[in-house]
Amino acid sequence: MIEKSDLYKNLPNKTLSDYFRNAGDLLAEEAIILGGVIRSILAYDGQVTNKAIILRLINLMENTEDVVRKDVLRKTLEIVVDHTLDDI
């Protein structure tokens, strides 16, 4: 099993990785969501990209009826988008 800190090294954006590493318990639920998304992407695609993370989070939001889970997914998505550079 890959540990949480090891998962963050798979993120394409060091700023996003550092943000989650330094958040501690403040983003515990979001970190669990992001970890699951990273594992899923690694299992199916083998390479983690911001686009893949964003698309997976949107897919999860569209397929859950749980309001609390949807809110955590939305917050995780906002964090990822905030730390994603625009294409130039």
HTML snippet that shows the backbone in 3Dmol.js (N, CA, C, O; Angstrom):
<script src="https://3Dmol.org/build/3Dmol-min.js"></script>
<div id="view" style="width:600px;height:400px;position:relative"></div>
<script>
const pdb = `
ATOM      1  N   MET A   1       0.840  -1.186   0.000  1.00  0.00           N
ATOM      2  CA  MET A   1       0.000   0.000   0.000  1.00  0.00           C
ATOM      3  C   MET A   1       0.882   1.246   0.000  1.00  0.00           C
ATOM      4  O   MET A   1       1.877   1.306   0.722  1.00  0.00           O
ATOM      5  N   ILE A   2       0.524   2.217  -0.793  1.00  0.00           N
ATOM      6  CA  ILE A   2       1.265   3.470  -0.880  1.00  0.00           C
ATOM      7  C   ILE A   2       0.824   4.378   0.264  1.00  0.00           C
ATOM      8  O   ILE A   2      -0.371   4.591   0.466  1.00  0.00           O
ATOM      9  N   GLU A   3       1.798   4.916   1.017  1.00  0.00           N
ATOM     10  CA  GLU A   3       1.467   5.840   2.095  1.00  0.00           C
ATOM     11  C   GLU A   3       1.064   7.191   1.525  1.00  0.00           C
ATOM     12  O   GLU A   3       1.406   7.533   0.392  1.00  0.00           O
ATOM     13  N   LYS A   4       0.324   7.961   2.340  1.00  0.00           N
ATOM     14  CA  LYS A   4      -0.190   9.255   1.889  1.00  0.00           C
ATOM     15  C   LYS A   4       0.919  10.174   1.384  1.00  0.00           C
ATOM     16  O   LYS A   4       0.781  10.786   0.325  1.00  0.00           O
ATOM     17  N   SER A   5       2.014  10.275   2.134  1.00  0.00           N
ATOM     18  CA  SER A   5       3.094  11.179   1.717  1.00  0.00           C
ATOM     19  C   SER A   5       3.713  10.733   0.402  1.00  0.00           C
ATOM     20  O   SER A   5       4.157  11.563  -0.390  1.00  0.00           O
ATOM     21  N   ASP A   6       3.746   9.415   0.164  1.00  0.00           N
ATOM     22  CA  ASP A   6       4.265   8.904  -1.101  1.00  0.00           C
ATOM     23  C   ASP A   6       3.330   9.235  -2.263  1.00  0.00           C
ATOM     24  O   ASP A   6       3.784   9.426  -3.391  1.00  0.00           O
ATOM     25  N   LEU A   7       2.035   9.302  -1.992  1.00  0.00           N
ATOM     26  CA  LEU A   7       1.075   9.632  -3.047  1.00  0.00           C
ATOM     27  C   LEU A   7       1.304  11.034  -3.577  1.00  0.00           C
ATOM     28  O   LEU A   7       1.175  11.278  -4.777  1.00  0.00           O
ATOM     29  N   TYR A   8       1.639  11.948  -2.697  1.00  0.00           N
ATOM     30  CA  TYR A   8       1.808  13.338  -3.107  1.00  0.00           C
ATOM     31  C   TYR A   8       2.963  13.531  -4.076  1.00  0.00           C
ATOM     32  O   TYR A   8       2.967  14.487  -4.852  1.00  0.00           O
ATOM     33  N   LYS A   9       3.936  12.641  -4.042  1.00  0.00           N
ATOM     34  CA  LYS A   9       5.042  12.769  -4.997  1.00  0.00           C
ATOM     35  C   LYS A   9       4.563  12.498  -6.426  1.00  0.00           C
ATOM     36  O   LYS A   9       5.246  12.863  -7.383  1.00  0.00           O
ATOM     37  N   ASN A  10       3.406  11.866  -6.577  1.00  0.00           N
ATOM     38  CA  ASN A  10       2.837  11.593  -7.900  1.00  0.00           C
ATOM     39  C   ASN A  10       2.093  12.791  -8.484  1.00  0.00           C
ATOM     40  O   ASN A  10       1.722  12.783  -9.658  1.00  0.00           O
ATOM     41  N   LEU A  11       1.878  13.812  -7.672  1.00  0.00           N
ATOM     42  CA  LEU A  11       1.185  15.001  -8.171  1.00  0.00           C
ATOM     43  C   LEU A  11       2.089  15.768  -9.125  1.00  0.00           C
ATOM     44  O   LEU A  11       3.285  15.909  -8.871  1.00  0.00           O
ATOM     45  N   PRO A  12       1.527  16.262 -10.215  1.00  0.00           N
ATOM     46  CA  PRO A  12       2.337  16.984 -11.200  1.00  0.00           C
ATOM     47  C   PRO A  12       2.719  18.390 -10.754  1.00  0.00           C
ATOM     48  O   PRO A  12       3.563  19.035 -11.377  1.00  0.00           O
ATOM     49  N   ASN A  13       2.107  18.861  -9.688  1.00  0.00           N
ATOM     50  CA  ASN A  13       2.297  20.236  -9.245  1.00  0.00           C
ATOM     51  C   ASN A  13       2.871  20.238  -7.832  1.00  0.00           C
ATOM     52  O   ASN A  13       2.195  19.826  -6.890  1.00  0.00           O
ATOM     53  N   LYS A  14       4.108  20.696  -7.678  1.00  0.00           N
ATOM     54  CA  LYS A  14       4.758  20.717  -6.369  1.00  0.00           C
ATOM     55  C   LYS A  14       4.017  21.614  -5.384  1.00  0.00           C
ATOM     56  O   LYS A  14       3.962  21.306  -4.193  1.00  0.00           O
ATOM     57  N   THR A  15       3.456  22.699  -5.855  1.00  0.00           N
ATOM     58  CA  THR A  15       2.717  23.606  -4.976  1.00  0.00           C
ATOM     59  C   THR A  15       1.512  22.902  -4.365  1.00  0.00           C
ATOM     60  O   THR A  15       1.255  23.036  -3.168  1.00  0.00           O
ATOM     61  N   LEU A  16       0.778  22.157  -5.175  1.00  0.00           N
ATOM     62  CA  LEU A  16      -0.371  21.400  -4.687  1.00  0.00           C
ATOM     63  C   LEU A  16       0.084  20.330  -3.706  1.00  0.00           C
ATOM     64  O   LEU A  16      -0.531  20.143  -2.656  1.00  0.00           O
ATOM     65  N   SER A  17       1.145  19.638  -4.040  1.00  0.00           N
ATOM     66  CA  SER A  17       1.707  18.610  -3.170  1.00  0.00           C
ATOM     67  C   SER A  17       2.085  19.200  -1.812  1.00  0.00           C
ATOM     68  O   SER A  17       1.727  18.647  -0.773  1.00  0.00           O
ATOM     69  N   ASP A  18       2.799  20.307  -1.821  1.00  0.00           N
ATOM     70  CA  ASP A  18       3.216  20.967  -0.580  1.00  0.00           C
ATOM     71  C   ASP A  18       2.012  21.453   0.223  1.00  0.00           C
ATOM     72  O   ASP A  18       2.010  21.379   1.452  1.00  0.00           O
ATOM     73  N   TYR A  19       1.002  21.942  -0.464  1.00  0.00           N
ATOM     74  CA  TYR A  19      -0.205  22.438   0.200  1.00  0.00           C
ATOM     75  C   TYR A  19      -0.850  21.333   1.035  1.00  0.00           C
ATOM     76  O   TYR A  19      -1.197  21.556   2.195  1.00  0.00           O
ATOM     77  N   PHE A  20      -1.012  20.153   0.456  1.00  0.00           N
ATOM     78  CA  PHE A  20      -1.622  19.046   1.186  1.00  0.00           C
ATOM     79  C   PHE A  20      -0.684  18.488   2.251  1.00  0.00           C
ATOM     80  O   PHE A  20      -1.140  18.113   3.332  1.00  0.00           O
ATOM     81  N   ARG A  21       0.594  18.427   1.974  1.00  0.00           N
ATOM     82  CA  ARG A  21       1.555  17.937   2.972  1.00  0.00           C
ATOM     83  C   ARG A  21       1.561  18.811   4.220  1.00  0.00           C
ATOM     84  O   ARG A  21       1.683  18.304   5.335  1.00  0.00           O
ATOM     85  N   ASN A  22       1.432  20.117   4.038  1.00  0.00           N
ATOM     86  CA  ASN A  22       1.529  21.055   5.154  1.00  0.00           C
ATOM     87  C   ASN A  22       0.192  21.357   5.827  1.00  0.00           C
ATOM     88  O   ASN A  22       0.160  22.045   6.847  1.00  0.00           O
ATOM     89  N   ALA A  23      -0.889  20.862   5.282  1.00  0.00           N
ATOM     90  CA  ALA A  23      -2.216  21.177   5.818  1.00  0.00           C
ATOM     91  C   ALA A  23      -2.534  20.416   7.097  1.00  0.00           C
ATOM     92  O   ALA A  23      -3.362  20.861   7.892  1.00  0.00           O
ATOM     93  N   GLY A  24      -1.893  19.285   7.302  1.00  0.00           N
ATOM     94  CA  GLY A  24      -2.169  18.490   8.492  1.00  0.00           C
ATOM     95  C   GLY A  24      -3.613  18.021   8.520  1.00  0.00           C
ATOM     96  O   GLY A  24      -4.174  17.619   7.500  1.00  0.00           O
ATOM     97  N   ASP A  25      -4.207  18.080   9.714  1.00  0.00           N
ATOM     98  CA  ASP A  25      -5.579  17.614   9.890  1.00  0.00           C
ATOM     99  C   ASP A  25      -6.618  18.578   9.324  1.00  0.00           C
ATOM    100  O   ASP A  25      -7.790  18.226   9.191  1.00  0.00           O
ATOM    101  N   LEU A  26      -6.191  19.780   8.995  1.00  0.00           N
ATOM    102  CA  LEU A  26      -7.113  20.787   8.472  1.00  0.00           C
ATOM    103  C   LEU A  26      -7.826  20.302   7.205  1.00  0.00           C
ATOM    104  O   LEU A  26      -9.002  20.599   6.992  1.00  0.00           O
ATOM    105  N   LEU A  27      -7.106  19.557   6.372  1.00  0.00           N
ATOM    106  CA  LEU A  27      -7.677  19.033   5.125  1.00  0.00           C
ATOM    107  C   LEU A  27      -7.704  17.503   5.121  1.00  0.00           C
ATOM    108  O   LEU A  27      -7.495  16.877   4.081  1.00  0.00           O
ATOM    109  N   ALA A  28      -7.961  16.911   6.278  1.00  0.00           N
ATOM    110  CA  ALA A  28      -7.918  15.451   6.392  1.00  0.00           C
ATOM    111  C   ALA A  28      -8.889  14.766   5.427  1.00  0.00           C
ATOM    112  O   ALA A  28      -8.514  13.813   4.743  1.00  0.00           O
ATOM    113  N   GLU A  29     -10.125  15.242   5.369  1.00  0.00           N
ATOM    114  CA  GLU A  29     -11.116  14.617   4.482  1.00  0.00           C
ATOM    115  C   GLU A  29     -10.745  14.812   3.014  1.00  0.00           C
ATOM    116  O   GLU A  29     -10.880  13.897   2.203  1.00  0.00           O
ATOM    117  N   GLU A  30     -10.280  16.005   2.687  1.00  0.00           N
ATOM    118  CA  GLU A  30      -9.883  16.295   1.311  1.00  0.00           C
ATOM    119  C   GLU A  30      -8.665  15.461   0.918  1.00  0.00           C
ATOM    120  O   GLU A  30      -8.556  15.012  -0.223  1.00  0.00           O
ATOM    121  N   ALA A  31      -7.753  15.257   1.864  1.00  0.00           N
ATOM    122  CA  ALA A  31      -6.564  14.444   1.602  1.00  0.00           C
ATOM    123  C   ALA A  31      -6.944  12.993   1.328  1.00  0.00           C
ATOM    124  O   ALA A  31      -6.340  12.340   0.477  1.00  0.00           O
ATOM    125  N   ILE A  32      -7.941  12.491   2.047  1.00  0.00           N
ATOM    126  CA  ILE A  32      -8.419  11.123   1.809  1.00  0.00           C
ATOM    127  C   ILE A  32      -9.011  11.019   0.407  1.00  0.00           C
ATOM    128  O   ILE A  32      -8.737  10.065  -0.322  1.00  0.00           O
ATOM    129  N   ILE A  33      -9.822  12.001   0.035  1.00  0.00           N
ATOM    130  CA  ILE A  33     -10.418  12.025  -1.311  1.00  0.00           C
ATOM    131  C   ILE A  33      -9.323  12.080  -2.370  1.00  0.00           C
ATOM    132  O   ILE A  33      -9.321  11.289  -3.313  1.00  0.00           O
ATOM    133  N   LEU A  34      -8.392  13.019  -2.208  1.00  0.00           N
ATOM    134  CA  LEU A  34      -7.315  13.175  -3.190  1.00  0.00           C
ATOM    135  C   LEU A  34      -6.479  11.904  -3.282  1.00  0.00           C
ATOM    136  O   LEU A  34      -6.090  11.497  -4.376  1.00  0.00           O
ATOM    137  N   GLY A  35      -6.203  11.280  -2.150  1.00  0.00           N
ATOM    138  CA  GLY A  35      -5.442  10.032  -2.156  1.00  0.00           C
ATOM    139  C   GLY A  35      -6.142   8.941  -2.950  1.00  0.00           C
ATOM    140  O   GLY A  35      -5.507   8.217  -3.717  1.00  0.00           O
ATOM    141  N   GLY A  36      -7.459   8.825  -2.761  1.00  0.00           N
ATOM    142  CA  GLY A  36      -8.225   7.837  -3.519  1.00  0.00           C
ATOM    143  C   GLY A  36      -8.226   8.127  -5.005  1.00  0.00           C
ATOM    144  O   GLY A  36      -8.135   7.214  -5.826  1.00  0.00           O
ATOM    145  N   VAL A  37      -8.328   9.401  -5.348  1.00  0.00           N
ATOM    146  CA  VAL A  37      -8.305   9.805  -6.760  1.00  0.00           C
ATOM    147  C   VAL A  37      -6.949   9.481  -7.376  1.00  0.00           C
ATOM    148  O   VAL A  37      -6.878   8.954  -8.487  1.00  0.00           O
ATOM    149  N   ILE A  38      -5.881   9.793  -6.661  1.00  0.00           N
ATOM    150  CA  ILE A  38      -4.533   9.506  -7.170  1.00  0.00           C
ATOM    151  C   ILE A  38      -4.348   8.011  -7.370  1.00  0.00           C
ATOM    152  O   ILE A  38      -3.833   7.583  -8.402  1.00  0.00           O
ATOM    153  N   ARG A  39      -4.767   7.208  -6.386  1.00  0.00           N
ATOM    154  CA  ARG A  39      -4.651   5.741  -6.515  1.00  0.00           C
ATOM    155  C   ARG A  39      -5.423   5.237  -7.731  1.00  0.00           C
ATOM    156  O   ARG A  39      -4.933   4.397  -8.487  1.00  0.00           O
ATOM    157  N   SER A  40      -6.628   5.755  -7.909  1.00  0.00           N
ATOM    158  CA  SER A  40      -7.462   5.348  -9.036  1.00  0.00           C
ATOM    159  C   SER A  40      -6.804   5.693 -10.366  1.00  0.00           C
ATOM    160  O   SER A  40      -6.777   4.874 -11.285  1.00  0.00           O
ATOM    161  N   ILE A  41      -6.281   6.896 -10.463  1.00  0.00           N
ATOM    162  CA  ILE A  41      -5.628   7.322 -11.706  1.00  0.00           C
ATOM    163  C   ILE A  41      -4.385   6.483 -11.969  1.00  0.00           C
ATOM    164  O   ILE A  41      -4.145   6.063 -13.101  1.00  0.00           O
ATOM    165  N   LEU A  42      -3.597   6.239 -10.932  1.00  0.00           N
ATOM    166  CA  LEU A  42      -2.394   5.417 -11.104  1.00  0.00           C
ATOM    167  C   LEU A  42      -2.750   4.002 -11.555  1.00  0.00           C
ATOM    168  O   LEU A  42      -2.051   3.413 -12.378  1.00  0.00           O
ATOM    169  N   ALA A  43      -3.836   3.464 -11.013  1.00  0.00           N
ATOM    170  CA  ALA A  43      -4.245   2.102 -11.357  1.00  0.00           C
ATOM    171  C   ALA A  43      -4.716   1.989 -12.802  1.00  0.00           C
ATOM    172  O   ALA A  43      -4.452   0.987 -13.468  1.00  0.00           O
ATOM    173  N   TYR A  44      -5.411   3.014 -13.287  1.00  0.00           N
ATOM    174  CA  TYR A  44      -5.981   2.937 -14.629  1.00  0.00           C
ATOM    175  C   TYR A  44      -5.134   3.593 -15.711  1.00  0.00           C
ATOM    176  O   TYR A  44      -5.063   3.094 -16.834  1.00  0.00           O
ATOM    177  N   ASP A  45      -4.494   4.707 -15.376  1.00  0.00           N
ATOM    178  CA  ASP A  45      -3.750   5.467 -16.384  1.00  0.00           C
ATOM    179  C   ASP A  45      -2.243   5.399 -16.205  1.00  0.00           C
ATOM    180  O   ASP A  45      -1.492   5.510 -17.174  1.00  0.00           O
ATOM    181  N   GLY A  46      -1.806   5.219 -14.979  1.00  0.00           N
ATOM    182  CA  GLY A  46      -0.378   5.142 -14.709  1.00  0.00           C
ATOM    183  C   GLY A  46       0.309   6.479 -14.547  1.00  0.00           C
ATOM    184  O   GLY A  46       1.434   6.527 -14.050  1.00  0.00           O
ATOM    185  N   GLN A  47      -0.330   7.575 -14.952  1.00  0.00           N
ATOM    186  CA  GLN A  47       0.266   8.900 -14.838  1.00  0.00           C
ATOM    187  C   GLN A  47      -0.780   9.887 -14.331  1.00  0.00           C
ATOM    188  O   GLN A  47      -1.876   9.995 -14.881  1.00  0.00           O
ATOM    189  N   VAL A  48      -0.416  10.599 -13.276  1.00  0.00           N
ATOM    190  CA  VAL A  48      -1.325  11.565 -12.671  1.00  0.00           C
ATOM    191  C   VAL A  48      -1.100  12.940 -13.295  1.00  0.00           C
ATOM    192  O   VAL A  48       0.026  13.437 -13.340  1.00  0.00           O
ATOM    193  N   THR A  49      -2.179  13.543 -13.773  1.00  0.00           N
ATOM    194  CA  THR A  49      -2.129  14.917 -14.285  1.00  0.00           C
ATOM    195  C   THR A  49      -3.208  15.720 -13.569  1.00  0.00           C
ATOM    196  O   THR A  49      -4.158  15.152 -13.029  1.00  0.00           O
ATOM    197  N   ASN A  50      -3.059  17.035 -13.568  1.00  0.00           N
ATOM    198  CA  ASN A  50      -4.096  17.876 -12.966  1.00  0.00           C
ATOM    199  C   ASN A  50      -5.427  17.670 -13.678  1.00  0.00           C
ATOM    200  O   ASN A  50      -6.478  17.634 -13.038  1.00  0.00           O
ATOM    201  N   LYS A  51      -5.383  17.536 -14.993  1.00  0.00           N
ATOM    202  CA  LYS A  51      -6.606  17.325 -15.766  1.00  0.00           C
ATOM    203  C   LYS A  51      -7.296  16.033 -15.341  1.00  0.00           C
ATOM    204  O   LYS A  51      -8.516  16.007 -15.175  1.00  0.00           O
ATOM    205  N   ALA A  52      -6.530  14.971 -15.165  1.00  0.00           N
ATOM    206  CA  ALA A  52      -7.104  13.689 -14.749  1.00  0.00           C
ATOM    207  C   ALA A  52      -7.724  13.794 -13.359  1.00  0.00           C
ATOM    208  O   ALA A  52      -8.793  13.236 -13.109  1.00  0.00           O
ATOM    209  N   ILE A  53      -7.055  14.507 -12.456  1.00  0.00           N
ATOM    210  CA  ILE A  53      -7.588  14.696 -11.106  1.00  0.00           C
ATOM    211  C   ILE A  53      -8.901  15.471 -11.168  1.00  0.00           C
ATOM    212  O   ILE A  53      -9.888  15.080 -10.543  1.00  0.00           O
ATOM    213  N   ILE A  54      -8.912  16.555 -11.911  1.00  0.00           N
ATOM    214  CA  ILE A  54     -10.106  17.395 -12.024  1.00  0.00           C
ATOM    215  C   ILE A  54     -11.272  16.608 -12.621  1.00  0.00           C
ATOM    216  O   ILE A  54     -12.388  16.669 -12.104  1.00  0.00           O
ATOM    217  N   LEU A  55     -11.025  15.878 -13.693  1.00  0.00           N
ATOM    218  CA  LEU A  55     -12.092  15.095 -14.327  1.00  0.00           C
ATOM    219  C   LEU A  55     -12.625  14.013 -13.401  1.00  0.00           C
ATOM    220  O   LEU A  55     -13.830  13.765 -13.361  1.00  0.00           O
ATOM    221  N   ARG A  56     -11.731  13.365 -12.655  1.00  0.00           N
ATOM    222  CA  ARG A  56     -12.156  12.310 -11.728  1.00  0.00           C
ATOM    223  C   ARG A  56     -12.995  12.899 -10.597  1.00  0.00           C
ATOM    224  O   ARG A  56     -14.009  12.317 -10.211  1.00  0.00           O
ATOM    225  N   LEU A  57     -12.584  14.045 -10.066  1.00  0.00           N
ATOM    226  CA  LEU A  57     -13.355  14.681  -8.996  1.00  0.00           C
ATOM    227  C   LEU A  57     -14.740  15.098  -9.487  1.00  0.00           C
ATOM    228  O   LEU A  57     -15.726  14.931  -8.770  1.00  0.00           O
ATOM    229  N   ILE A  58     -14.821  15.632 -10.691  1.00  0.00           N
ATOM    230  CA  ILE A  58     -16.122  16.009 -11.263  1.00  0.00           C
ATOM    231  C   ILE A  58     -16.995  14.775 -11.428  1.00  0.00           C
ATOM    232  O   ILE A  58     -18.185  14.803 -11.116  1.00  0.00           O
ATOM    233  N   ASN A  59     -16.405  13.694 -11.918  1.00  0.00           N
ATOM    234  CA  ASN A  59     -17.148  12.445 -12.082  1.00  0.00           C
ATOM    235  C   ASN A  59     -17.685  11.942 -10.743  1.00  0.00           C
ATOM    236  O   ASN A  59     -18.835  11.511 -10.655  1.00  0.00           O
ATOM    237  N   LEU A  60     -16.863  11.997  -9.714  1.00  0.00           N
ATOM    238  CA  LEU A  60     -17.305  11.557  -8.391  1.00  0.00           C
ATOM    239  C   LEU A  60     -18.438  12.442  -7.871  1.00  0.00           C
ATOM    240  O   LEU A  60     -19.390  11.945  -7.269  1.00  0.00           O
ATOM    241  N   MET A  61     -18.336  13.744  -8.101  1.00  0.00           N
ATOM    242  CA  MET A  61     -19.394  14.661  -7.665  1.00  0.00           C
ATOM    243  C   MET A  61     -20.716  14.368  -8.370  1.00  0.00           C
ATOM    244  O   MET A  61     -21.785  14.412  -7.761  1.00  0.00           O
ATOM    245  N   GLU A  62     -20.623  14.071  -9.653  1.00  0.00           N
ATOM    246  CA  GLU A  62     -21.834  13.797 -10.434  1.00  0.00           C
ATOM    247  C   GLU A  62     -22.503  12.491 -10.028  1.00  0.00           C
ATOM    248  O   GLU A  62     -23.695  12.298 -10.268  1.00  0.00           O
ATOM    249  N   ASN A  63     -21.738  11.597  -9.415  1.00  0.00           N
ATOM    250  CA  ASN A  63     -22.260  10.272  -9.117  1.00  0.00           C
ATOM    251  C   ASN A  63     -22.484  10.011  -7.637  1.00  0.00           C
ATOM    252  O   ASN A  63     -22.586   8.856  -7.224  1.00  0.00           O
ATOM    253  N   THR A  64     -22.562  11.057  -6.838  1.00  0.00           N
ATOM    254  CA  THR A  64     -22.875  10.865  -5.427  1.00  0.00           C
ATOM    255  C   THR A  64     -24.111  11.665  -5.054  1.00  0.00           C
ATOM    256  O   THR A  64     -24.321  12.779  -5.534  1.00  0.00           O
ATOM    257  N   GLU A  65     -24.905  11.086  -4.207  1.00  0.00           N
ATOM    258  CA  GLU A  65     -26.096  11.762  -3.693  1.00  0.00           C
ATOM    259  C   GLU A  65     -25.843  12.300  -2.288  1.00  0.00           C
ATOM    260  O   GLU A  65     -26.632  13.095  -1.777  1.00  0.00           O
ATOM    261  N   ASP A  66     -24.754  11.876  -1.665  1.00  0.00           N
ATOM    262  CA  ASP A  66     -24.404  12.286  -0.307  1.00  0.00           C
ATOM    263  C   ASP A  66     -23.950  13.749  -0.318  1.00  0.00           C
ATOM    264  O   ASP A  66     -22.915  14.080  -0.895  1.00  0.00           O
ATOM    265  N   VAL A  67     -24.722  14.602   0.314  1.00  0.00           N
ATOM    266  CA  VAL A  67     -24.464  16.040   0.294  1.00  0.00           C
ATOM    267  C   VAL A  67     -23.136  16.380   0.971  1.00  0.00           C
ATOM    268  O   VAL A  67     -22.400  17.243   0.492  1.00  0.00           O
ATOM    269  N   VAL A  68     -22.829  15.717   2.068  1.00  0.00           N
ATOM    270  CA  VAL A  68     -21.581  15.990   2.788  1.00  0.00           C
ATOM    271  C   VAL A  68     -20.387  15.563   1.948  1.00  0.00           C
ATOM    272  O   VAL A  68     -19.414  16.308   1.829  1.00  0.00           O
ATOM    273  N   ARG A  69     -20.452  14.369   1.366  1.00  0.00           N
ATOM    274  CA  ARG A  69     -19.357  13.893   0.509  1.00  0.00           C
ATOM    275  C   ARG A  69     -19.189  14.822  -0.698  1.00  0.00           C
ATOM    276  O   ARG A  69     -18.070  15.145  -1.095  1.00  0.00           O
ATOM    277  N   LYS A  70     -20.316  15.243  -1.271  1.00  0.00           N
ATOM    278  CA  LYS A  70     -20.255  16.143  -2.428  1.00  0.00           C
ATOM    279  C   LYS A  70     -19.563  17.455  -2.056  1.00  0.00           C
ATOM    280  O   LYS A  70     -18.822  18.013  -2.865  1.00  0.00           O
ATOM    281  N   ASP A  71     -19.797  17.946  -0.847  1.00  0.00           N
ATOM    282  CA  ASP A  71     -19.159  19.180  -0.400  1.00  0.00           C
ATOM    283  C   ASP A  71     -17.647  18.997  -0.243  1.00  0.00           C
ATOM    284  O   ASP A  71     -16.876  19.888  -0.600  1.00  0.00           O
ATOM    285  N   VAL A  72     -17.224  17.854   0.286  1.00  0.00           N
ATOM    286  CA  VAL A  72     -15.786  17.573   0.420  1.00  0.00           C
ATOM    287  C   VAL A  72     -15.153  17.426  -0.961  1.00  0.00           C
ATOM    288  O   VAL A  72     -14.045  17.911  -1.188  1.00  0.00           O
ATOM    289  N   LEU A  73     -15.837  16.773  -1.870  1.00  0.00           N
ATOM    290  CA  LEU A  73     -15.347  16.648  -3.244  1.00  0.00           C
ATOM    291  C   LEU A  73     -15.213  18.021  -3.901  1.00  0.00           C
ATOM    292  O   LEU A  73     -14.229  18.294  -4.587  1.00  0.00           O
ATOM    293  N   ARG A  74     -16.209  18.880  -3.686  1.00  0.00           N
ATOM    294  CA  ARG A  74     -16.181  20.232  -4.249  1.00  0.00           C
ATOM    295  C   ARG A  74     -15.009  21.029  -3.693  1.00  0.00           C
ATOM    296  O   ARG A  74     -14.314  21.722  -4.437  1.00  0.00           O
ATOM    297  N   LYS A  75     -14.792  20.932  -2.392  1.00  0.00           N
ATOM    298  CA  LYS A  75     -13.678  21.660  -1.777  1.00  0.00           C
ATOM    299  C   LYS A  75     -12.342  21.138  -2.307  1.00  0.00           C
ATOM    300  O   LYS A  75     -11.431  21.922  -2.574  1.00  0.00           O
ATOM    301  N   THR A  76     -12.224  19.825  -2.460  1.00  0.00           N
ATOM    302  CA  THR A  76     -11.002  19.236  -3.012  1.00  0.00           C
ATOM    303  C   THR A  76     -10.783  19.726  -4.437  1.00  0.00           C
ATOM    304  O   THR A  76      -9.666  20.080  -4.813  1.00  0.00           O
ATOM    305  N   LEU A  77     -11.846  19.745  -5.223  1.00  0.00           N
ATOM    306  CA  LEU A  77     -11.770  20.241  -6.598  1.00  0.00           C
ATOM    307  C   LEU A  77     -11.325  21.703  -6.629  1.00  0.00           C
ATOM    308  O   LEU A  77     -10.481  22.077  -7.443  1.00  0.00           O
ATOM    309  N   GLU A  78     -11.882  22.519  -5.759  1.00  0.00           N
ATOM    310  CA  GLU A  78     -11.494  23.934  -5.701  1.00  0.00           C
ATOM    311  C   GLU A  78     -10.006  24.088  -5.400  1.00  0.00           C
ATOM    312  O   GLU A  78      -9.331  24.922  -6.003  1.00  0.00           O
ATOM    313  N   ILE A  79      -9.498  23.288  -4.474  1.00  0.00           N
ATOM    314  CA  ILE A  79      -8.077  23.355  -4.121  1.00  0.00           C
ATOM    315  C   ILE A  79      -7.215  22.980  -5.319  1.00  0.00           C
ATOM    316  O   ILE A  79      -6.235  23.660  -5.623  1.00  0.00           O
ATOM    317  N   VAL A  80      -7.582  21.897  -5.998  1.00  0.00           N
ATOM    318  CA  VAL A  80      -6.806  21.450  -7.160  1.00  0.00           C
ATOM    319  C   VAL A  80      -6.829  22.516  -8.252  1.00  0.00           C
ATOM    320  O   VAL A  80      -5.788  22.841  -8.823  1.00  0.00           O
ATOM    321  N   VAL A  81      -8.003  23.057  -8.542  1.00  0.00           N
ATOM    322  CA  VAL A  81      -8.117  24.082  -9.586  1.00  0.00           C
ATOM    323  C   VAL A  81      -7.319  25.330  -9.200  1.00  0.00           C
ATOM    324  O   VAL A  81      -6.650  25.924 -10.046  1.00  0.00           O
ATOM    325  N   ASP A  82      -7.387  25.725  -7.939  1.00  0.00           N
ATOM    326  CA  ASP A  82      -6.634  26.901  -7.478  1.00  0.00           C
ATOM    327  C   ASP A  82      -5.126  26.720  -7.624  1.00  0.00           C
ATOM    328  O   ASP A  82      -4.393  27.700  -7.763  1.00  0.00           O
ATOM    329  N   HIS A  83      -4.663  25.480  -7.593  1.00  0.00           N
ATOM    330  CA  HIS A  83      -3.227  25.197  -7.685  1.00  0.00           C
ATOM    331  C   HIS A  83      -2.812  24.695  -9.064  1.00  0.00           C
ATOM    332  O   HIS A  83      -1.695  24.210  -9.243  1.00  0.00           O
ATOM    333  N   THR A  84      -3.706  24.812 -10.032  1.00  0.00           N
ATOM    334  CA  THR A  84      -3.410  24.380 -11.394  1.00  0.00           C
ATOM    335  C   THR A  84      -3.135  25.603 -12.257  1.00  0.00           C
ATOM    336  O   THR A  84      -3.960  26.512 -12.347  1.00  0.00           O
ATOM    337  N   LEU A  85      -1.982  25.613 -12.882  1.00  0.00           N
ATOM    338  CA  LEU A  85      -1.632  26.714 -13.774  1.00  0.00           C
ATOM    339  C   LEU A  85      -2.445  26.608 -15.054  1.00  0.00           C
ATOM    340  O   LEU A  85      -2.706  25.511 -15.549  1.00  0.00           O
ATOM    341  N   ASP A  86      -2.837  27.747 -15.579  1.00  0.00           N
ATOM    342  CA  ASP A  86      -3.542  27.770 -16.862  1.00  0.00           C
ATOM    343  C   ASP A  86      -2.587  27.374 -17.976  1.00  0.00           C
ATOM    344  O   ASP A  86      -1.383  27.617 -17.896  1.00  0.00           O
ATOM    345  N   ASP A  87      -3.136  26.764 -19.008  1.00  0.00           N
ATOM    346  CA  ASP A  87      -2.328  26.463 -20.192  1.00  0.00           C
ATOM    347  C   ASP A  87      -1.952  27.764 -20.875  1.00  0.00           C
ATOM    348  O   ASP A  87      -2.771  28.675 -21.003  1.00  0.00           O
ATOM    349  N   ILE A  88      -0.731  27.838 -21.303  1.00  0.00           N
ATOM    350  CA  ILE A  88      -0.248  29.057 -21.969  1.00  0.00           C
ATOM    351  C   ILE A  88      -0.168  28.806 -23.457  1.00  0.00           C
ATOM    352  O   ILE A  88       0.215  29.698 -24.214  1.00  0.00           O
TER     353      ILE A  88
END
`;
const viewer = $3Dmol.createViewer("view");
viewer.addModel(pdb, "pdb");
viewer.setStyle({}, {cartoon: {color: "spectrum"}});
viewer.zoomTo();
viewer.render();
</script>
